Amino acid sequence: MRPGEIILADAPAPAADHARTATVAVTNAGRFDAYLTSHFPVARASAALRFDRDGLDGARPLLPSGASVLIPAGATVDVEVTWS
């Protein structure tokens, strides 16, 4: 092995095992578009986003790191969340 050398695996890496997931319908009742980001707890999102927050403590959108979901003003979007 040489410094900086990358050795690839024979098979792709397995996806993360998200033991507990749910789909939540989120409605943006605000005047502006809103985003839910991959690292922000869903239950603490903007008050303009209307959804059942009960039981979502610690849940985050099931998205790749750094990604986000756009929720346009007045729209309802289904968001998959996980507690991993």
C-alpha positions as CSV (number, residue, x, y, z in Angstrom):
1,M,0.0,0.0,0.0
2,R,1.2,3.5,-0.9
3,P,0.4,6.7,0.9
4,G,-2.9,8.0,-0.5
5,E,-3.7,4.7,-2.3
6,I,-7.4,3.8,-2.3
7,I,-8.3,0.1,-2.3
8,L,-11.9,-0.5,-3.4
9,A,-14.0,-3.3,-2.1
10,D,-15.3,-6.1,-4.3
11,A,-19.0,-5.3,-3.4
12,P,-20.8,-2.0,-2.6
13,A,-21.0,-1.0,1.1
14,P,-24.3,-1.9,2.7
15,A,-26.7,0.9,3.4
16,A,-27.3,1.9,7.0
17,D,-29.8,-0.2,8.9
18,H,-32.6,2.2,9.9
19,A,-34.5,-0.1,12.3
20,R,-37.3,2.4,13.0
21,T,-38.7,4.7,10.2
22,A,-42.0,6.5,9.6
23,T,-43.5,8.6,6.9
24,V,-44.9,12.0,8.1
25,A,-47.1,14.3,6.0
26,V,-45.7,17.9,6.6
27,T,-47.7,20.9,5.5
28,N,-46.0,24.3,5.2
29,A,-48.6,26.8,6.5
30,G,-46.1,29.7,6.2
31,R,-45.7,32.3,3.5
32,F,-42.2,31.2,2.6
33,D,-40.6,27.9,1.4
34,A,-39.1,25.8,4.2
35,Y,-36.4,23.1,4.3
36,L,-36.0,20.1,6.6
37,T,-32.3,19.2,6.7
38,S,-30.7,15.8,7.4
39,H,-29.2,16.7,10.7
40,F,-32.0,18.8,12.3
41,P,-34.5,17.1,14.6
42,V,-37.9,17.1,12.9
43,A,-39.9,17.8,16.1
44,R,-37.9,21.1,16.5
45,A,-38.6,22.3,13.0
46,S,-40.3,25.6,12.2
47,A,-43.7,26.3,13.8
48,A,-45.0,27.0,10.2
49,L,-44.6,23.4,9.4
50,R,-47.8,21.5,10.5
51,F,-47.6,17.8,11.4
52,D,-48.1,15.6,14.4
53,R,-45.0,16.2,16.5
54,D,-46.0,13.7,19.1
55,G,-43.6,10.7,19.2
56,L,-41.1,12.4,16.9
57,D,-38.5,13.3,19.5
58,G,-35.1,12.4,18.2
59,A,-36.3,11.7,14.6
60,R,-34.5,13.2,11.7
61,P,-35.3,13.1,7.9
62,L,-34.0,10.0,6.3
63,L,-31.7,11.8,3.9
64,P,-28.0,11.6,2.9
65,S,-25.7,13.7,5.1
66,G,-26.1,17.4,4.1
67,A,-29.2,16.9,2.1
68,S,-32.6,18.6,2.7
69,V,-36.3,18.4,1.7
70,L,-37.9,21.5,0.2
71,I,-41.5,22.2,1.4
72,P,-42.9,25.0,-0.7
73,A,-45.3,27.5,1.0
74,G,-48.8,26.0,1.1
75,A,-47.7,22.5,0.0
76,T,-47.8,19.2,1.8
77,V,-44.8,16.8,1.4
78,D,-44.4,13.3,2.7
79,V,-41.1,13.0,4.6
80,E,-39.5,9.7,5.7
81,V,-37.9,10.0,9.1
82,T,-35.7,7.7,11.2
83,W,-34.5,7.4,14.8
84,S,-31.1,5.9,14.0
